[in-house]
Amino acid sequence: MIFLFAALAAAGFLLGAAAHTTLSQFALAGALIGGWLLLFGAREGAAWLRRR
């Protein structure tokens, strides 16, 4: 239950911070985070295939 509260609090904090930025800054940050997640997923997938 505490995990759910912490996740909701973090989401509220991040959404509040995003509301005070310009759309271009928000889009750039989203693109950077999305690119990092894609690279991380590809690296983890490659490692998983090597272990199999």
Legacy VTK file of the C-alpha trace (Angstrom):
# vtk DataFile Version 3.0
C-alpha trace
ASCII
DATASET POLYDATA
POINTS 52 float
0.000 0.000 0.000
2.847 2.390 0.807
4.366 1.652 -2.616
1.173 2.786 -4.328
1.146 6.004 -2.322
4.812 6.675 -3.162
4.175 6.032 -6.860
1.190 8.395 -6.907
3.128 11.070 -5.027
6.048 10.794 -7.468
3.694 10.970 -10.454
2.026 14.071 -9.024
5.376 15.721 -8.438
6.566 14.986 -11.988
3.305 16.147 -13.572
3.441 19.346 -11.539
6.999 19.990 -12.672
6.055 19.314 -16.297
3.213 21.833 -16.085
5.727 24.645 -15.468
7.901 23.975 -18.529
7.400 24.924 -22.136
6.106 22.353 -24.593
9.450 22.194 -26.416
11.347 21.488 -23.173
8.798 18.845 -22.215
9.016 17.186 -25.658
12.822 17.226 -25.572
12.902 15.669 -22.110
10.372 13.039 -23.190
12.399 12.210 -26.286
15.590 11.881 -24.251
13.934 9.628 -21.689
12.278 7.552 -24.422
15.597 7.148 -26.254
17.334 6.086 -23.062
14.591 3.525 -22.377
14.875 2.147 -25.933
18.649 1.777 -25.603
18.286 0.158 -22.195
15.673 -2.279 -23.493
17.777 -3.201 -26.513
20.817 -3.807 -24.315
18.835 -5.953 -21.889
17.263 -7.900 -24.759
20.666 -8.596 -26.281
21.992 -9.762 -22.918
18.972 -12.035 -22.487
19.556 -13.581 -25.914
23.233 -14.214 -25.095
22.301 -15.991 -21.859
19.879 -18.306 -23.641
LINES 1 53
52 0 1 2 3 4 5 6 7 8 9 10 11 12 13 14 15 16 17 18 19 20 21 22 23 24 25 26 27 28 29 30 31 32 33 34 35 36 37 38 39 40 41 42 43 44 45 46 47 48 49 50 51
